[in-house]
């Protein structure tokens, strides 16, 4: 930590964030250097420690801009082993509807972790402990996986990406993968931006190492475009990390609600003068990312979409559906429908005379008025064939293998 003296002469510690370039594909060297610049791995991992490494696995895919790189995870495991860790566990609970174990396997993380003696853990299958959130306004408590709470060190290894609902997703939002599916649903309904900030008041990673090698811009966190940055960013303060990553991506941190909420809750540093950047100069690595679209109607050129009060879970599901139809060249099929998702009191007036699709449980009270697709959020394996066929289907399991991944 650096030293900061405010106008009243009060001494505060500045958060230190390191930025390192990956040169000629040498990922381990970049990760090691990024950690050395903030104190070295022995500052965070001791001999005999049980370490949990938390990557970001939002889809069962090996596309390098969607999930945390296996090479970054391997570098972290090696550093922990070299520091004398007794056990290294690579743990994740992927988004609802995504098979975490399959995501570990297809991403390549399971292979590298196993070879290095680390254990893979699907947190969805673990016991969860209810943890109160004393300063919560939208969350009173949250269910956190027990192995996270029992770890001597928690190393957060997110991917740097844009996010449709939150502008960016990085250190703070990656902690959503250590809670139960029930808590995830509650967070989405409560308001994901404030909920992420409140969650991070009770989860404190020991260290955060950002995979900024091949990042995502545009329609993140799953359906955006790859953008190569060749960066590793590290620090102890997740808010400072996200603030710096936002600036690297060309965004103003003060315009990102999640970060403002986190700052109000005292999670960490946020403003430029509160953060000391070491390694690469920030200005030299900034690159303007394509922002996530603000209007899905305009982005997909579809008038029949209503998402005004929808949570990010249903919006993410809808985006995947629309992209699937777009990739298959059948997006015009969606023009037959007026899709409503989220909590509503009335059917929108411009839906009159259209074939209405009610997406998600929040629309259930109007299910007699259209094609109702249940779920919180709806299963892609059901929603996609229903929209393709224009009717409810009884046997949709055959679609799960394709659309869950």
N, C-alpha and C positions, 0 to 999 in steps of 0.2 A: 504494500500500500504506500502511496505517496502522501506528502503532507499538504494540507490545504488550510490556509488561515483566512477566515471570513472577515467582514468589515468590523466586527466586534472584537476581533483578536482571538476568537475561539479556534482552537486547532482541531481539524478533522482530518481523517485519513481519506486520501483520494483512492478510488478504485483503479487498479492497473489492468489494462487489457493489452494483450500482445497480438500483433498481426505478423504472420510469416508467410512468405511466398513458397509454394511447392515448386522446386526447380528440377526439371528433367524427370518428373515423375517420382522423385524421392520423398514419398509420403512420410515414412517413419522419421526421417531426419527433420522434416518440417514440424511434425507433431512434437518431437522431442525438444526442438529449439523453442517452440511456442511456450512449452511448459517451463523450460529453463529460464526464459525471460521473466517469468513471474515467480520464480523461487525454486523450481525443480520438483520432480515427482516425489522426492522424499519429504517434501513439505506437506503433501496430501495423503500419501500412502505409507504406512509403517510396516515393519516386519510383523508377520502374523495377522495382518488385517484381512477381513472379509470385505471385498470390494464389489460393488454392483456398478456395472457399466450400462447406461441407458441410451441406446441408439434411437433413431426415428424410423419406424417401419410403418408407413401409412398405406402400403399396398404390397401384395405379394408379387414383386417384380424385381428384375435386375437392371432396370433403367437407372443410370447413375445419378439422375437429377431428382429422383423421387425419394429414395431412402438413403440413410447414412452409408457411406462407402465402407465396404469390408476392409479395405486397406487402412482406413483411419481407426476402425475398431481394433484391428490386429496390432497397430502401433500402440494403442492405449493398453491392450492386454500385455504386450511385451514389457512396457514400462512398469506396469504394476507388478509383473512377475519379477523383474529385475530389482524392484524396491523391496521384495520379500513378502509380498502378499500371500497369505495362506490359501485363499480361494478367490478366484475372479468369476463372477456371475454376469453374463450378458442377459439382461432382462427387459422385457417389453410387453405391453398389452396394446395391440394394434387397434385401430378404430373398429367400432361395432360393425360386424359383417365381414371383417377381414380375418382370415385364419392366421394367427400369429406364428404358429409353428411353420406353416407353409411360407410365410413371409421371411422367416429366418433362413429357411432352406433355399428359396429361390433367389434371395438377395445375395447369397454367398457368405453371409455372416456366420451361419452355423458351421460351415466347412472350415473357415479360418479359425474360429473360436475353438472348435474341437481339437484341431491340430495343435493349438497352443496350450491345451490343458484347461481351458475355461469351460464353464457349464452354461448351457443355454436354458433359459427359464421363461415360460409363458406365464406372465403374472396373472392372467385371467383364471388360471387354475389354482392360484394360491389363496390362502386365507387373507381376508381383509379386516382391517381394524378401523373403527370409527374414531376419527380425530376431530375434536371441536375446532371451529374457527372463531376465536374470540372477537375479532374485529370484522367479521363478515356481515355484509348487508344483504347479499343475494344467496350466500351459502352459510348455513349454520354449522354444518359438519361435512366431512368428506371421508370416504372409505379408501384407505391407502393399503397397498399390498404389504403384508408383514415383512417380507425379505428387504424391502426398502427401508423400513423402520429399524431393522436389526443390523443393517450394514454399518461397518466402521467408516467406510467412505463411499459416497455416491458420486459417480462421475457421469455427468450429463453430456451426451455426444449428439447434438441435434444437427440437422441439415439446414442451410440457409436458403429460405424460399419465400416467395410471396404467398399471400393467403387471401382468398376472396372476402372472408368475413373480418379479418384482423389486420389487413395490409401486409404484415410479415408474420412468419412463424419461425421461431428459433429457440432460444434457451427457455424462456418462460413457458411457452405453449407446449414444449416437449414433455413437461412434467405431467401433462394430462394422461400420458401413457403409463402412469403408476397407480391409477385409481380404478375402482370397479366400474363396470358398465352402468350400474345404477347411478353412480356419482357423475359419470359422463353425461347421461341423459338429463340429470338435474341441472348440470352446468349449462347445457345447451338451452334448456327451457328458461333458466334464470337470467340468461344474458351472458354469452360466452366471454366477452371482453372483460367485464368486471370479475366474473368467476375465475378466470385464469389468474388475475392479479391476486385475488383472495386465496386461491389454492397455494400460491407461492409464498404466502405468509407462514405456512406450516410445513412446507417442503423446502429444505435448504441443501442443494447440491454442494458437495465439497469442492468440486472443480467442474468447469464447463469447457469443453473443447468443441468448437464448431467446425463441421465439415463444410468448408466453403470452396471446395475444389470444382465440382460441377454443380452449380446451383440451379434454381428455378425462378423464372420470371413469368409475368402474365397470370394466367388462370390457375394459380396455385391453390392448395398445396399438392395436388395430384396431377392436374391436367394442363399445367403450364409448359413452357418451353425451356430446354436446357440452356444455360449460359455458363461458359467456363471462366472461372475466376482464379483458380489455383491458389486458394488461400486456406490457412488454418488460423483460427482466432481463438484465443484462450484467456480465461480469467476466473476469478472466484465469484464475482458479483454478476448474477444472471441479467439483472436490469442494465448494468453497464455494458455487458456483452450485447444485448439486444439493441441498445441505443447506438453502439458503434456499428453493428451490422446494418441497422437501418440507414445510417449515413453512408456506409460502403455501397448500399444498394441505391443510393440517390434519393432517399426519403428523409423528411424532416421528422425526427423522433417525437417532437412536440405535437405533431398532427396525428399520432398513432394512439388511440384511446387506451389500449392495453397498457402501454408504457406509462401513460399519464396516471392511470389508476395505480399501477405498481409503485410509482414514485410517491403518490399521495399516501400509500400504505407503508412507506418507509422501507421498501424491499432492497433498495440500493441506490447507486448513483445514476444520474440521468442527464444532467446538463454537461456541456463540454468541459467547463472549468472544474468539474468534479471527477473527471476521468483522465488518467494519464495513459496515453497510448505509447507502447514501446515496440521496437522492431521496425516494420515498414511504416513510412509516413502515411497517415490516413488519406491525405489528399491525393497521393499517388496511386491508390488502389480503388478509388471511387469510380463506379460505373453505373449509369442510370439504368435500372431495371425497368422493363415494361410493367406498369402497375396492374394489379388485378382490376377487372372491369367493375364499374360501379353500377351498371344496369344490365342484367341478363337479357332483357328484352332486346336491347340495342345490340348487345354482343352477338346473340344468336339470330338476330333479325326475326324474332317471334313475338307477336303482339299478345298471344294468349298465355301469358305467364303472370301469376300473382304470388309474390313472395314477401309482401310487406311486413307481416308479423312472424315470419318463419324463423326457426332457430338455425344455427349453422349446420346442424346434423342433416336436416331435411334439404337445406340449400345445397350442401355438398352432394347428397344423393341425386338431386335433380341435375346438377352440373354433370355428374358422371353419366347419367341417362342421356342427356342432350349430346354430350361428346361422343357417346357410343353410337347414337343415331347419325351424328355428323360423319364419324369415321366410316360408317357403313354406307354412307351416301343416301340415307333415307330420312334426313332431317325434315323433309317436307311432310312426312307422316305425322309429325307432331303438330303441324298446322291444322290438323283435323280437330285438335283438342283445345280446351281452355284448362290449363293446369293450375290448381289452387293448392298451396301448401302453407302451413302455419295456422296459428289461432285466429279464427275469424268469427264475426258476429253475423255477417250476412254474405251471401254470394255476391261478388262484384257485379255491378250493373252491366259492364261490357261483356260479361260472360253469357248474357241472355241469348238464347237461340243457338248456343254452341254446345258441343259434346263435352261435358265437364268431367275432369279427372280430379279426384280429391286425394292428395298424396300425404299420407301420414295420419296418425291417430288424432291429431288436433282438429282434423276436419270431419271427424266421424259423425258429428250430429247432423251433417248434411248429406250423409252417404246415400240416402234415398234419391238424391237429385242427380247422381252421376255415377261414374265408375270409381269406386272407393278402393284404394290400395293401402292396407293397414301397415302399421309398423312404427317404431320410434327409435331410429328412422326406419323407413320401409326397406325391406330386403331388395337388393338389386335383382336377385334371382327371380323375384316375383314381379317387380315393377316393369322390367324391360320386356318380358314376354307379354304381359298384360297390354302394354302400350303398342306392341307390335301387332297383336291379334285384335285389339280393340274390344276385348272382353276378359272377364275373369277366367283364370285357368286353374284346374284342379291339381295337376301334376307338374310342378315347376322345378323339381329337384334336378332335372337334367341340365338346367341352366346355371345351377349354382357353381359348378366347377369353373365355368368361363367367367361369370360376372362377379364372383366373390374375390377374384384375384386382380 
